Amino acid sequence: SSLPEHLKDRCMQLGDEFSQMQWAIGDIVLEAVYFNQVNKIEYSTMGLYEEVAKFAKKGKRTVREYSHVCLSFPREIRTKYDVLSFDHFRRAVRLEEPERALQWCVEQTDVYNRPASVDMMCAKFGGGQTWDEAFSGTDLGIGLKDIQYRLLKLLQNQRVTGGTRTTLSLIYDMITDQLEKEKVPPPQLELALAQSISN
């Protein structure tokens, strides 16, 4: 491997910390809902997402997703499968049998010396295909060209400035590169698009 051991350890530590942060933000929303209900304080759920997002420096949709995952998995389930990342739970919540999928991931430690990845879980329980497999051989060029054109129009608008312009420019470049290669968009592109929409 080209990654030194001490950097592998650091990556694993950061992954654990990030996963804990996702759970913590979701739980803050649930605790705030409980607090407001117990104290008979009027509140708006969307307003709550927005306020938590502002203080946590996350997108409102991201905060909403975190809280949905936390609500879907009580602490005893989280503890039972604590070797799995928040992303395992985030994807499992969309499956027909989420706890069975999580259990299967843990059982794969006997085979791979680590739990199954999120992609492996989705391949087994989510229709039998990962994102890459589902779209391999699919012509997505027209959709990407449409997105590329719309991004170009946004970038030509002088009112689009700062971080928004930077993000849109990066996504535009990724799409342009992808169209030149005539391949399907990689998961990084899907993630960048999702993040730009959620912010």
Secondary structure, DSSP 8 states (H G I E B T S, - for coil): --S-HHHHHHHHHHHHHHHHHHHHHHHHHHHHHHHHHHTT----HHHHHHHHHHHHT--HHHHHHHHHHHHHS-HHHHHHTTTS-HHHHHHHTTSSSHHHHHHHHHHTHHHHSS---HHHHHHHHSSS--HHHHHTT---HHHHHHHHHHHHHHHH-TT--HHHHHHHHHHHHHHHHHHHHT----HHHHHHHHHHHH-
